[in-house]
């Protein structure tokens, strides 16, 4: 049974470029552990998924978002 493809949330809202400085919008596409969510979970198109990956990596490098959350025991 084929799934119906859901539209890209960024294409629907008219966003052409993703800014790495906006950590609130980047956190929508990251898990609680700090990993980048896959396309099948977010429903993004390939272009925006690549942009999100690059933006998250740049934000991590500049310490705007963490690489990983600290696990407390």
CHARMM-style PDB file with segment names, atoms N, HN, CA, C and O in Angstrom:
ATOM      1  N   UNK     1       0.840  -1.171   0.000  1.00  0.00      PROA
ATOM      2  CA  UNK     1       0.000   0.000   0.000  1.00  0.00      PROA
ATOM      3  C   UNK     1       0.894   1.246   0.000  1.00  0.00      PROA
ATOM      4  O   UNK     1       1.784   1.382   0.839  1.00  0.00      PROA
ATOM      5  N   UNK     2       0.649   2.129  -0.932  1.00  0.00      PROA
ATOM      6  HN  UNK     2      -0.074   2.018  -1.614  1.00  0.00      PROA
ATOM      7  CA  UNK     2       1.474   3.320  -1.066  1.00  0.00      PROA
ATOM      8  C   UNK     2       0.971   4.420  -0.147  1.00  0.00      PROA
ATOM      9  O   UNK     2      -0.232   4.630   0.005  1.00  0.00      PROA
ATOM     10  N   UNK     3       1.920   5.112   0.458  1.00  0.00      PROA
ATOM     11  HN  UNK     3       2.898   4.942   0.334  1.00  0.00      PROA
ATOM     12  CA  UNK     3       1.581   6.250   1.299  1.00  0.00      PROA
ATOM     13  C   UNK     3       1.392   7.485   0.444  1.00  0.00      PROA
ATOM     14  O   UNK     3       1.968   7.609  -0.637  1.00  0.00      PROA
ATOM     15  N   UNK     4       0.591   8.375   0.937  1.00  0.00      PROA
ATOM     16  HN  UNK     4       0.123   8.273   1.815  1.00  0.00      PROA
ATOM     17  CA  UNK     4       0.404   9.644   0.250  1.00  0.00      PROA
ATOM     18  C   UNK     4       1.529  10.575   0.684  1.00  0.00      PROA
ATOM     19  O   UNK     4       1.773  10.737   1.879  1.00  0.00      PROA
ATOM     20  N   UNK     5       2.205  11.178  -0.262  1.00  0.00      PROA
ATOM     21  HN  UNK     5       2.007  11.046  -1.233  1.00  0.00      PROA
ATOM     22  CA  UNK     5       3.324  12.055   0.049  1.00  0.00      PROA
ATOM     23  C   UNK     5       2.810  13.354   0.651  1.00  0.00      PROA
ATOM     24  O   UNK     5       1.991  14.047   0.048  1.00  0.00      PROA
ATOM     25  N   UNK     6       3.298  13.680   1.853  1.00  0.00      PROA
ATOM     26  HN  UNK     6       3.964  13.117   2.343  1.00  0.00      PROA
ATOM     27  CA  UNK     6       2.873  14.928   2.459  1.00  0.00      PROA
ATOM     28  C   UNK     6       3.771  16.046   1.946  1.00  0.00      PROA
ATOM     29  O   UNK     6       4.956  15.823   1.699  1.00  0.00      PROA
ATOM     30  N   UNK     7       3.228  17.227   1.787  1.00  0.00      PROA
ATOM     31  HN  UNK     7       2.266  17.409   1.987  1.00  0.00      PROA
ATOM     32  CA  UNK     7       4.014  18.318   1.224  1.00  0.00      PROA
ATOM     33  C   UNK     7       5.065  18.822   2.218  1.00  0.00      PROA
ATOM     34  O   UNK     7       4.910  18.685   3.431  1.00  0.00      PROA
ATOM     35  N   UNK     8       6.115  19.394   1.687  1.00  0.00      PROA
ATOM     36  HN  UNK     8       6.242  19.505   0.701  1.00  0.00      PROA
ATOM     37  CA  UNK     8       7.200  19.932   2.500  1.00  0.00      PROA
ATOM     38  C   UNK     8       6.684  21.128   3.302  1.00  0.00      PROA
ATOM     39  O   UNK     8       6.110  22.050   2.723  1.00  0.00      PROA
ATOM     40  N   UNK     9       6.878  21.130   4.630  1.00  0.00      PROA
ATOM     41  HN  UNK     9       7.344  20.381   5.101  1.00  0.00      PROA
ATOM     42  CA  UNK     9       6.376  22.251   5.433  1.00  0.00      PROA
ATOM     43  C   UNK     9       7.076  23.566   5.121  1.00  0.00      PROA
ATOM     44  O   UNK     9       6.481  24.630   5.295  1.00  0.00      PROA
ATOM     45  N   UNK    10       8.315  23.520   4.666  1.00  0.00      PROA
ATOM     46  HN  UNK    10       8.798  22.656   4.525  1.00  0.00      PROA
ATOM     47  CA  UNK    10       9.035  24.746   4.333  1.00  0.00      PROA
ATOM     48  C   UNK    10       8.615  25.291   2.977  1.00  0.00      PROA
ATOM     49  O   UNK    10       8.553  26.506   2.789  1.00  0.00      PROA
ATOM     50  N   UNK    11       8.328  24.405   2.031  1.00  0.00      PROA
ATOM     51  HN  UNK    11       8.378  23.418   2.184  1.00  0.00      PROA
ATOM     52  CA  UNK    11       7.837  24.852   0.721  1.00  0.00      PROA
ATOM     53  C   UNK    11       6.443  25.468   0.857  1.00  0.00      PROA
ATOM     54  O   UNK    11       6.128  26.458   0.197  1.00  0.00      PROA
ATOM     55  N   UNK    12       5.616  24.877   1.715  1.00  0.00      PROA
ATOM     56  HN  UNK    12       5.872  24.073   2.251  1.00  0.00      PROA
ATOM     57  CA  UNK    12       4.270  25.401   1.917  1.00  0.00      PROA
ATOM     58  C   UNK    12       4.291  26.805   2.500  1.00  0.00      PROA
ATOM     59  O   UNK    12       3.484  27.652   2.118  1.00  0.00      PROA
ATOM     60  N   UNK    13       5.214  27.054   3.426  1.00  0.00      PROA
ATOM     61  HN  UNK    13       5.869  26.367   3.737  1.00  0.00      PROA
ATOM     62  CA  UNK    13       5.266  28.372   4.067  1.00  0.00      PROA
ATOM     63  C   UNK    13       6.071  29.383   3.264  1.00  0.00      PROA
ATOM     64  O   UNK    13       6.156  30.548   3.652  1.00  0.00      PROA
ATOM     65  N   UNK    14       6.656  28.963   2.163  1.00  0.00      PROA
ATOM     66  HN  UNK    14       6.587  28.016   1.848  1.00  0.00      PROA
ATOM     67  CA  UNK    14       7.354  29.881   1.274  1.00  0.00      PROA
ATOM     68  C   UNK    14       8.780  30.185   1.687  1.00  0.00      PROA
ATOM     69  O   UNK    14       9.341  31.187   1.244  1.00  0.00      PROA
ATOM     70  N   UNK    15       9.380  29.361   2.514  1.00  0.00      PROA
ATOM     71  HN  UNK    15       8.925  28.547   2.875  1.00  0.00      PROA
ATOM     72  CA  UNK    15      10.759  29.577   2.949  1.00  0.00      PROA
ATOM     73  C   UNK    15      11.697  29.041   1.874  1.00  0.00      PROA
ATOM     74  O   UNK    15      11.627  27.869   1.505  1.00  0.00      PROA
ATOM     75  N   UNK    16      12.586  29.920   1.369  1.00  0.00      PROA
ATOM     76  HN  UNK    16      12.643  30.872   1.668  1.00  0.00      PROA
ATOM     77  CA  UNK    16      13.501  29.511   0.316  1.00  0.00      PROA
ATOM     78  C   UNK    16      14.847  29.098   0.883  1.00  0.00      PROA
ATOM     79  O   UNK    16      15.456  28.145   0.397  1.00  0.00      PROA
ATOM     80  N   UNK    17      15.323  29.803   1.909  1.00  0.00      PROA
ATOM     81  HN  UNK    17      14.828  30.577   2.304  1.00  0.00      PROA
ATOM     82  CA  UNK    17      16.617  29.527   2.521  1.00  0.00      PROA
ATOM     83  C   UNK    17      16.428  29.363   4.020  1.00  0.00      PROA
ATOM     84  O   UNK    17      15.560  30.008   4.608  1.00  0.00      PROA
ATOM     85  N   UNK    18      17.221  28.516   4.638  1.00  0.00      PROA
ATOM     86  HN  UNK    18      17.925  27.992   4.160  1.00  0.00      PROA
ATOM     87  CA  UNK    18      17.158  28.283   6.065  1.00  0.00      PROA
ATOM     88  C   UNK    18      18.364  28.951   6.708  1.00  0.00      PROA
ATOM     89  O   UNK    18      19.499  28.747   6.279  1.00  0.00      PROA
ATOM     90  N   UNK    19      18.110  29.751   7.739  1.00  0.00      PROA
ATOM     91  HN  UNK    19      17.187  29.917   8.088  1.00  0.00      PROA
ATOM     92  CA  UNK    19      19.169  30.486   8.396  1.00  0.00      PROA
ATOM     93  C   UNK    19      19.704  29.689   9.576  1.00  0.00      PROA
ATOM     94  O   UNK    19      18.929  29.232  10.417  1.00  0.00      PROA
ATOM     95  N   UNK    20      21.009  29.518   9.648  1.00  0.00      PROA
ATOM     96  HN  UNK    20      21.639  29.888   8.966  1.00  0.00      PROA
ATOM     97  CA  UNK    20      21.601  28.747  10.736  1.00  0.00      PROA
ATOM     98  C   UNK    20      21.555  29.493  12.065  1.00  0.00      PROA
ATOM     99  O   UNK    20      21.739  28.881  13.117  1.00  0.00      PROA
ATOM    100  N   UNK    21      21.311  30.805  12.039  1.00  0.00      PROA
ATOM    101  HN  UNK    21      21.161  31.303  11.184  1.00  0.00      PROA
ATOM    102  CA  UNK    21      21.281  31.599  13.265  1.00  0.00      PROA
ATOM    103  C   UNK    21      19.954  31.470  14.013  1.00  0.00      PROA
ATOM    104  O   UNK    21      19.863  31.856  15.179  1.00  0.00      PROA
ATOM    105  N   UNK    22      18.941  30.939  13.363  1.00  0.00      PROA
ATOM    106  HN  UNK    22      19.016  30.625  12.416  1.00  0.00      PROA
ATOM    107  CA  UNK    22      17.621  30.805  13.984  1.00  0.00      PROA
ATOM    108  C   UNK    22      17.505  29.427  14.615  1.00  0.00      PROA
ATOM    109  O   UNK    22      17.019  28.487  13.987  1.00  0.00      PROA
ATOM    110  N   UNK    23      17.957  29.310  15.867  1.00  0.00      PROA
ATOM    111  HN  UNK    23      18.352  30.074  16.377  1.00  0.00      PROA
ATOM    112  CA  UNK    23      17.982  27.992  16.503  1.00  0.00      PROA
ATOM    113  C   UNK    23      16.595  27.484  16.857  1.00  0.00      PROA
ATOM    114  O   UNK    23      16.408  26.280  17.031  1.00  0.00      PROA
ATOM    115  N   UNK    24      15.613  28.381  16.968  1.00  0.00      PROA
ATOM    116  HN  UNK    24      15.765  29.360  16.826  1.00  0.00      PROA
ATOM    117  CA  UNK    24      14.252  27.919  17.267  1.00  0.00      PROA
ATOM    118  C   UNK    24      13.683  27.119  16.094  1.00  0.00      PROA
ATOM    119  O   UNK    24      13.074  26.069  16.299  1.00  0.00      PROA
ATOM    120  N   UNK    25      13.876  27.603  14.882  1.00  0.00      PROA
ATOM    121  HN  UNK    25      14.371  28.456  14.715  1.00  0.00      PROA
ATOM    122  CA  UNK    25      13.363  26.867  13.724  1.00  0.00      PROA
ATOM    123  C   UNK    25      14.191  25.606  13.465  1.00  0.00      PROA
ATOM    124  O   UNK    25      13.656  24.605  12.987  1.00  0.00      PROA
ATOM    125  N   UNK    26      15.481  25.644  13.773  1.00  0.00      PROA
ATOM    126  HN  UNK    26      15.916  26.456  14.162  1.00  0.00      PROA
ATOM    127  CA  UNK    26      16.313  24.450  13.600  1.00  0.00      PROA
ATOM    128  C   UNK    26      15.939  23.362  14.600  1.00  0.00      PROA
ATOM    129  O   UNK    26      16.030  22.175  14.290  1.00  0.00      PROA
ATOM    130  N   UNK    27      15.519  23.762  15.791  1.00  0.00      PROA
ATOM    131  HN  UNK    27      15.444  24.727  16.043  1.00  0.00      PROA
ATOM    132  CA  UNK    27      15.180  22.764  16.809  1.00  0.00      PROA
ATOM    133  C   UNK    27      13.944  21.962  16.425  1.00  0.00      PROA
ATOM    134  O   UNK    27      13.743  20.866  16.948  1.00  0.00      PROA
ATOM    135  N   UNK    28      13.117  22.476  15.531  1.00  0.00      PROA
ATOM    136  HN  UNK    28      13.281  23.367  15.107  1.00  0.00      PROA
ATOM    137  CA  UNK    28      11.963  21.723  15.040  1.00  0.00      PROA
ATOM    138  C   UNK    28      12.390  20.481  14.277  1.00  0.00      PROA
ATOM    139  O   UNK    28      11.653  19.496  14.226  1.00  0.00      PROA
ATOM    140  N   UNK    29      13.570  20.523  13.687  1.00  0.00      PROA
ATOM    141  HN  UNK    29      14.168  21.323  13.729  1.00  0.00      PROA
ATOM    142  CA  UNK    29      14.046  19.437  12.840  1.00  0.00      PROA
ATOM    143  C   UNK    29      15.140  18.622  13.510  1.00  0.00      PROA
ATOM    144  O   UNK    29      15.888  17.907  12.842  1.00  0.00      PROA
ATOM    145  N   UNK    30      15.233  18.731  14.839  1.00  0.00      PROA
ATOM    146  HN  UNK    30      14.626  19.311  15.381  1.00  0.00      PROA
ATOM    147  CA  UNK    30      16.209  17.959  15.599  1.00  0.00      PROA
ATOM    148  C   UNK    30      15.495  17.168  16.686  1.00  0.00      PROA
ATOM    149  O   UNK    30      14.464  17.598  17.203  1.00  0.00      PROA
ATOM    150  N   UNK    31      16.053  16.003  17.030  1.00  0.00      PROA
ATOM    151  HN  UNK    31      16.891  15.654  16.610  1.00  0.00      PROA
ATOM    152  CA  UNK    31      15.481  15.199  18.102  1.00  0.00      PROA
ATOM    153  C   UNK    31      15.903  15.783  19.446  1.00  0.00      PROA
ATOM    154  O   UNK    31      16.686  16.730  19.509  1.00  0.00      PROA
ATOM    155  N   UNK    32      15.371  15.202  20.515  1.00  0.00      PROA
ATOM    156  HN  UNK    32      14.735  14.432  20.463  1.00  0.00      PROA
ATOM    157  CA  UNK    32      15.739  15.667  21.843  1.00  0.00      PROA
ATOM    158  C   UNK    32      17.204  15.384  22.152  1.00  0.00      PROA
ATOM    159  O   UNK    32      17.818  16.084  22.957  1.00  0.00      PROA
ATOM    160  N   UNK    33      17.760  14.367  21.517  1.00  0.00      PROA
ATOM    161  HN  UNK    33      17.261  13.799  20.863  1.00  0.00      PROA
ATOM    162  CA  UNK    33      19.165  14.029  21.710  1.00  0.00      PROA
ATOM    163  C   UNK    33      20.097  14.908  20.887  1.00  0.00      PROA
ATOM    164  O   UNK    33      21.315  14.793  21.022  1.00  0.00      PROA
ATOM    165  N   UNK    34      19.560  15.787  20.033  1.00  0.00      PROA
ATOM    166  HN  UNK    34      18.570  15.881  19.923  1.00  0.00      PROA
ATOM    167  CA  UNK    34      20.372  16.684  19.234  1.00  0.00      PROA
ATOM    168  C   UNK    34      20.687  16.185  17.846  1.00  0.00      PROA
ATOM    169  O   UNK    34      21.511  16.782  17.153  1.00  0.00      PROA
ATOM    170  N   UNK    35      20.047  15.095  17.412  1.00  0.00      PROA
ATOM    171  HN  UNK    35      19.378  14.610  17.975  1.00  0.00      PROA
ATOM    172  CA  UNK    35      20.292  14.551  16.080  1.00  0.00      PROA
ATOM    173  C   UNK    35      19.350  15.203  15.065  1.00  0.00      PROA
ATOM    174  O   UNK    35      18.269  15.677  15.414  1.00  0.00      PROA
ATOM    175  N   UNK    36      19.778  15.217  13.819  1.00  0.00      PROA
ATOM    176  HN  UNK    36      20.657  14.833  13.535  1.00  0.00      PROA
ATOM    177  CA  UNK    36      18.952  15.754  12.736  1.00  0.00      PROA
ATOM    178  C   UNK    36      17.916  14.702  12.360  1.00  0.00      PROA
ATOM    179  O   UNK    36      18.254  13.539  12.141  1.00  0.00      PROA
ATOM    180  N   UNK    37      16.653  15.117  12.287  1.00  0.00      PROA
ATOM    181  HN  UNK    37      16.379  16.062  12.465  1.00  0.00      PROA
ATOM    182  CA  UNK    37      15.579  14.175  11.961  1.00  0.00      PROA
ATOM    183  C   UNK    37      15.622  13.827  10.472  1.00  0.00      PROA
ATOM    184  O   UNK    37      15.954  14.683   9.653  1.00  0.00      PROA
ATOM    185  N   UNK    38      15.291  12.584  10.110  1.00  0.00      PROA
ATOM    186  HN  UNK    38      15.020  11.889  10.776  1.00  0.00      PROA
ATOM    187  CA  UNK    38      15.310  12.188   8.699  1.00  0.00      PROA
ATOM    188  C   UNK    38      14.102  12.751   7.943  1.00  0.00      PROA
ATOM    189  O   UNK    38      13.125  13.209   8.535  1.00  0.00      PROA
ATOM    190  N   UNK    39      14.208  12.701   6.636  1.00  0.00      PROA
ATOM    191  HN  UNK    39      15.002  12.329   6.155  1.00  0.00      PROA
ATOM    192  CA  UNK    39      13.147  13.222   5.766  1.00  0.00      PROA
ATOM    193  C   UNK    39      11.827  12.513   5.965  1.00  0.00      PROA
ATOM    194  O   UNK    39      10.769  13.139   5.888  1.00  0.00      PROA
ATOM    195  N   UNK    40      11.870  11.227   6.218  1.00  0.00      PROA
ATOM    196  HN  UNK    40      12.729  10.719   6.281  1.00  0.00      PROA
ATOM    197  CA  UNK    40      10.628  10.481   6.344  1.00  0.00      PROA
ATOM    198  C   UNK    40       9.838  10.895   7.578  1.00  0.00      PROA
ATOM    199  O   UNK    40       8.627  10.680   7.634  1.00  0.00      PROA
ATOM    200  N   UNK    41      10.502  11.486   8.568  1.00  0.00      PROA
ATOM    201  HN  UNK    41      11.485  11.661   8.522  1.00  0.00      PROA
ATOM    202  CA  UNK    41       9.812  11.958   9.763  1.00  0.00      PROA
ATOM    203  C   UNK    41       9.346  13.398   9.621  1.00  0.00      PROA
ATOM    204  O   UNK    41       8.262  13.745  10.089  1.00  0.00      PROA
ATOM    205  N   UNK    42      10.149  14.238   8.982  1.00  0.00      PROA
ATOM    206  HN  UNK    42      11.030  13.956   8.602  1.00  0.00      PROA
ATOM    207  CA  UNK    42       9.807  15.653   8.867  1.00  0.00      PROA
ATOM    208  C   UNK    42       8.934  15.941   7.649  1.00  0.00      PROA
ATOM    209  O   UNK    42       8.152  16.891   7.660  1.00  0.00      PROA
ATOM    210  N   UNK    43       9.060  15.132   6.605  1.00  0.00      PROA
ATOM    211  HN  UNK    43       9.696  14.360   6.597  1.00  0.00      PROA
ATOM    212  CA  UNK    43       8.272  15.356   5.398  1.00  0.00      PROA
ATOM    213  C   UNK    43       8.840  16.436   4.500  1.00  0.00      PROA
ATOM    214  O   UNK    43       8.128  16.965   3.646  1.00  0.00      PROA
ATOM    215  N   UNK    44      10.111  16.775   4.675  1.00  0.00      PROA
ATOM    216  HN  UNK    44      10.690  16.346   5.369  1.00  0.00      PROA
ATOM    217  CA  UNK    44      10.713  17.828   3.860  1.00  0.00      PROA
ATOM    218  C   UNK    44      11.158  17.283   2.515  1.00  0.00      PROA
ATOM    219  O   UNK    44      11.366  16.082   2.346  1.00  0.00      PROA
ATOM    220  N   UNK    45      11.298  18.200   1.560  1.00  0.00      PROA
ATOM    221  HN  UNK    45      11.129  19.176   1.698  1.00  0.00      PROA
ATOM    222  CA  UNK    45      11.833  17.829   0.261  1.00  0.00      PROA
ATOM    223  C   UNK    45      13.353  17.701   0.387  1.00  0.00      PROA
ATOM    224  O   UNK    45      13.928  18.114   1.394  1.00  0.00      PROA
ATOM    225  N   UNK    46      13.989  17.143  -0.607  1.00  0.00      PROA
ATOM    226  HN  UNK    46      13.522  16.807  -1.424  1.00  0.00      PROA
ATOM    227  CA  UNK    46      15.430  16.876  -0.552  1.00  0.00      PROA
ATOM    228  C   UNK    46      16.228  18.167  -0.440  1.00  0.00      PROA
ATOM    229  O   UNK    46      17.218  18.214   0.291  1.00  0.00      PROA
ATOM    230  N   UNK    47      15.826  19.200  -1.137  1.00  0.00      PROA
ATOM    231  HN  UNK    47      15.022  19.163  -1.731  1.00  0.00      PROA
ATOM    232  CA  UNK    47      16.552  20.473  -1.108  1.00  0.00      PROA
ATOM    233  C   UNK    47      16.561  21.064   0.294  1.00  0.00      PROA
ATOM    234  O   UNK    47      17.607  21.472   0.799  1.00  0.00      PROA
ATOM    235  N   UNK    48      15.395  21.106   0.917  1.00  0.00      PROA
ATOM    236  HN  UNK    48      14.545  20.774   0.507  1.00  0.00      PROA
ATOM    237  CA  UNK    48      15.318  21.676   2.255  1.00  0.00      PROA
ATOM    238  C   UNK    48      15.985  20.778   3.294  1.00  0.00      PROA
ATOM    239  O   UNK    48      16.534  21.284   4.273  1.00  0.00      PROA
ATOM    240  N   UNK    49      15.951  19.477   3.109  1.00  0.00      PROA
ATOM    241  HN  UNK    49      15.505  19.066   2.315  1.00  0.00      PROA
ATOM    242  CA  UNK    49      16.627  18.582   4.043  1.00  0.00      PROA
ATOM    243  C   UNK    49      18.131  18.815   4.014  1.00  0.00      PROA
ATOM    244  O   UNK    49      18.779  18.813   5.060  1.00  0.00      PROA
ATOM    245  N   UNK    50      18.688  19.014   2.828  1.00  0.00      PROA
ATOM    246  HN  UNK    50      18.162  19.016   1.978  1.00  0.00      PROA
ATOM    247  CA  UNK    50      20.119  19.314   2.725  1.00  0.00      PROA
ATOM    248  C   UNK    50      20.442  20.652   3.377  1.00  0.00      PROA
ATOM    249  O   UNK    50      21.464  20.784   4.050  1.00  0.00      PROA
ATOM    250  N   UNK    51      19.581  21.640   3.183  1.00  0.00      PROA
ATOM    251  HN  UNK    51      18.750  21.532   2.637  1.00  0.00      PROA
ATOM    252  CA  UNK    51      19.803  22.950   3.795  1.00  0.00      PROA
ATOM    253  C   UNK    51      19.725  22.874   5.314  1.00  0.00      PROA
ATOM    254  O   UNK    51      20.517  23.516   6.004  1.00  0.00      PROA
ATOM    255  N   UNK    52      18.786  22.101   5.845  1.00  0.00      PROA
ATOM    256  HN  UNK    52      18.143  21.579   5.285  1.00  0.00      PROA
ATOM    257  CA  UNK    52      18.663  21.948   7.289  1.00  0.00      PROA
ATOM    258  C   UNK    52      19.898  21.260   7.849  1.00  0.00      PROA
ATOM    259  O   UNK    52      20.414  21.671   8.889  1.00  0.00      PROA
ATOM    260  N   UNK    53      20.379  20.227   7.180  1.00  0.00      PROA
ATOM    261  HN  UNK    53      19.960  19.893   6.335  1.00  0.00      PROA
ATOM    262  CA  UNK    53      21.577  19.534   7.637  1.00  0.00      PROA
ATOM    263  C   UNK    53      22.778  20.459   7.696  1.00  0.00      PROA
ATOM    264  O   UNK    53      23.524  20.449   8.675  1.00  0.00      PROA
ATOM    265  N   UNK    54      22.968  21.252   6.662  1.00  0.00      PROA
ATOM    266  HN  UNK    54      22.362  21.260   5.867  1.00  0.00      PROA
ATOM    267  CA  UNK    54      24.077  22.192   6.626  1.00  0.00      PROA
ATOM    268  C   UNK    54      23.922  23.267   7.698  1.00  0.00      PROA
ATOM    269  O   UNK    54      24.897  23.634   8.355  1.00  0.00      PROA
ATOM    270  N   UNK    55      22.703  23.771   7.878  1.00  0.00      PROA
ATOM    271  HN  UNK    55      21.911  23.473   7.345  1.00  0.00      PROA
ATOM    272  CA  UNK    55      22.459  24.819   8.874  1.00  0.00      PROA
ATOM    273  C   UNK    55      22.676  24.302  10.295  1.00  0.00      PROA
ATOM    274  O   UNK    55      23.224  25.016  11.135  1.00  0.00      PROA
ATOM    275  N   UNK    56      22.254  23.080  10.568  1.00  0.00      PROA
ATOM    276  HN  UNK    56      21.808  22.500   9.886  1.00  0.00      PROA
ATOM    277  CA  UNK    56      22.454  22.502  11.901  1.00  0.00      PROA
ATOM    278  C   UNK    56      23.940  22.310  12.166  1.00  0.00      PROA
ATOM    279  O   UNK    56      24.413  22.591  13.267  1.00  0.00      PROA
ATOM    280  N   UNK    57      24.674  21.840  11.178  1.00  0.00      PROA
ATOM    281  HN  UNK    57      24.289  21.612  10.284  1.00  0.00      PROA
ATOM    282  CA  UNK    57      26.112  21.630  11.357  1.00  0.00      PROA
ATOM    283  C   UNK    57      26.841  22.953  11.577  1.00  0.00      PROA
ATOM    284  O   UNK    57      27.774  23.015  12.378  1.00  0.00      PROA
ATOM    285  N   UNK    58      26.432  24.002  10.884  1.00  0.00      PROA
ATOM    286  HN  UNK    58      25.674  23.952  10.234  1.00  0.00      PROA
ATOM    287  CA  UNK    58      27.032  25.317  11.105  1.00  0.00      PROA
ATOM    288  C   UNK    58      26.679  25.863  12.479  1.00  0.00      PROA
ATOM    289  O   UNK    58      27.526  26.447  13.155  1.00  0.00      PROA
ATOM    290  N   UNK    59      25.441  25.677  12.891  1.00  0.00      PROA
ATOM    291  HN  UNK    59      24.753  25.202  12.342  1.00  0.00      PROA
ATOM    292  CA  UNK    59      25.019  26.146  14.213  1.00  0.00      PROA
ATOM    293  C   UNK    59      25.725  25.374  15.319  1.00  0.00      PROA
ATOM    294  O   UNK    59      26.037  25.944  16.364  1.00  0.00      PROA
ATOM    295  N   UNK    60      25.976  24.111  15.108  1.00  0.00      PROA
ATOM    296  HN  UNK    60      25.722  23.648  14.259  1.00  0.00      PROA
ATOM    297  CA  UNK    60      26.738  23.323  16.092  1.00  0.00      PROA
ATOM    298  C   UNK    60      28.164  23.849  16.197  1.00  0.00      PROA
ATOM    299  O   UNK    60      28.695  23.994  17.298  1.00  0.00      PROA
ATOM    300  N   UNK    61      28.777  24.130  15.070  1.00  0.00      PROA
ATOM    301  HN  UNK    61      28.346  24.011  14.175  1.00  0.00      PROA
ATOM    302  CA  UNK    61      30.156  24.611  15.056  1.00  0.00      PROA
ATOM    303  C   UNK    61      30.283  25.933  15.802  1.00  0.00      PROA
ATOM    304  O   UNK    61      31.282  26.166  16.484  1.00  0.00      PROA
ATOM    305  N   UNK    62      29.284  26.798  15.680  1.00  0.00      PROA
ATOM    306  HN  UNK    62      28.473  26.609  15.126  1.00  0.00      PROA
ATOM    307  CA  UNK    62      29.300  28.096  16.354  1.00  0.00      PROA
ATOM    308  C   UNK    62      28.698  28.041  17.755  1.00  0.00      PROA
ATOM    309  O   UNK    62      28.542  29.075  18.405  1.00  0.00      PROA
ATOM    310  N   UNK    63      28.359  26.837  18.222  1.00  0.00      PROA
ATOM    311  HN  UNK    63      28.486  25.998  17.694  1.00  0.00      PROA
ATOM    312  CA  UNK    63      27.820  26.605  19.565  1.00  0.00      PROA
ATOM    313  C   UNK    63      26.473  27.278  19.772  1.00  0.00      PROA
ATOM    314  O   UNK    63      26.153  27.689  20.888  1.00  0.00      PROA
ATOM    315  N   UNK    64      25.672  27.398  18.703  1.00  0.00      PROA
ATOM    316  HN  UNK    64      25.933  27.064  17.797  1.00  0.00      PROA
ATOM    317  CA  UNK    64      24.312  27.908  18.845  1.00  0.00      PROA
ATOM    318  C   UNK    64      23.363  26.798  19.275  1.00  0.00      PROA
ATOM    319  O   UNK    64      22.405  27.042  20.009  1.00  0.00      PROA
ATOM    320  N   UNK    65      23.627  25.591  18.821  1.00  0.00      PROA
ATOM    321  HN  UNK    65      24.405  25.393  18.224  1.00  0.00      PROA
ATOM    322  CA  UNK    65      22.881  24.406  19.259  1.00  0.00      PROA
ATOM    323  C   UNK    65      23.911  23.363  19.704  1.00  0.00      PROA
ATOM    324  O   UNK    65      25.015  23.323  19.161  1.00  0.00      PROA
ATOM    325  N   UNK    66      23.572  22.530  20.672  1.00  0.00      PROA
ATOM    326  HN  UNK    66      22.675  22.563  21.114  1.00  0.00      PROA
ATOM    327  CA  UNK    66      24.551  21.555  21.161  1.00  0.00      PROA
ATOM    328  C   UNK    66      24.762  20.402  20.177  1.00  0.00      PROA
ATOM    329  O   UNK    66      23.882  20.087  19.377  1.00  0.00      PROA
ATOM    330  N   UNK    67      25.928  19.787  20.248  1.00  0.00      PROA
ATOM    331  HN  UNK    67      26.643  20.043  20.899  1.00  0.00      PROA
ATOM    332  CA  UNK    67      26.189  18.579  19.460  1.00  0.00      PROA
ATOM    333  C   UNK    67      25.337  17.430  19.962  1.00  0.00      PROA
ATOM    334  O   UNK    67      24.758  16.683  19.174  1.00  0.00      PROA
ATOM    335  N   UNK    68      25.265  17.292  21.289  1.00  0.00      PROA
ATOM    336  HN  UNK    68      25.736  17.899  21.929  1.00  0.00      PROA
ATOM    337  CA  UNK    68      24.459  16.251  21.905  1.00  0.00      PROA
ATOM    338  C   UNK    68      24.086  16.728  23.304  1.00  0.00      PROA
ATOM    339  O   UNK    68      24.832  17.489  23.920  1.00  0.00      PROA
ATOM    340  N   UNK    69      22.940  16.286  23.804  1.00  0.00      PROA
ATOM    341  HN  UNK    69      22.334  15.668  23.303  1.00  0.00      PROA
ATOM    342  CA  UNK    69      22.538  16.640  25.153  1.00  0.00      PROA
ATOM    343  C   UNK    69      23.275  15.749  26.138  1.00  0.00      PROA
ATOM    344  O   UNK    69      23.565  14.587  25.850  1.00  0.00      PROA
ATOM    345  N   UNK    70      23.566  16.296  27.277  1.00  0.00      PROA
ATOM    346  HN  UNK    70      23.330  17.240  27.510  1.00  0.00      PROA
ATOM    347  CA  UNK    70      24.293  15.556  28.304  1.00  0.00      PROA
ATOM    348  C   UNK    70      23.331  14.600  28.997  1.00  0.00      PROA
ATOM    349  O   UNK    70      22.241  14.990  29.416  1.00  0.00      PROA
ATOM    350  N   UNK    71      23.745  13.356  29.111  1.00  0.00      PROA
ATOM    351  HN  UNK    71      24.631  13.039  28.772  1.00  0.00      PROA
ATOM    352  CA  UNK    71      22.950  12.363  29.795  1.00  0.00      PROA
ATOM    353  C   UNK    71      23.330  12.347  31.269  1.00  0.00      PROA
ATOM    354  O   UNK    71      24.501  12.214  31.625  1.00  0.00      PROA
ATOM    355  N   UNK    72      22.333  12.483  32.105  1.00  0.00      PROA
ATOM    356  HN  UNK    72      21.381  12.591  31.816  1.00  0.00      PROA
ATOM    357  CA  UNK    72      22.590  12.447  33.541  1.00  0.00      PROA
ATOM    358  C   UNK    72      22.185  11.097  34.083  1.00  0.00      PROA
ATOM    359  O   UNK    72      21.150  10.552  33.699  1.00  0.00      PROA
ATOM    360  N   UNK    73      23.004  10.550  34.984  1.00  0.00      PROA
ATOM    361  HN  UNK    73      23.844  10.993  35.296  1.00  0.00      PROA
ATOM    362  CA  UNK    73      22.684   9.236  35.547  1.00  0.00      PROA
ATOM    363  C   UNK    73      22.078   9.336  36.915  1.00  0.00      PROA
ATOM    364  OT1 UNK    73      21.754   8.315  37.522  1.00  0.00      PROA
TER     365      UNK     73
END
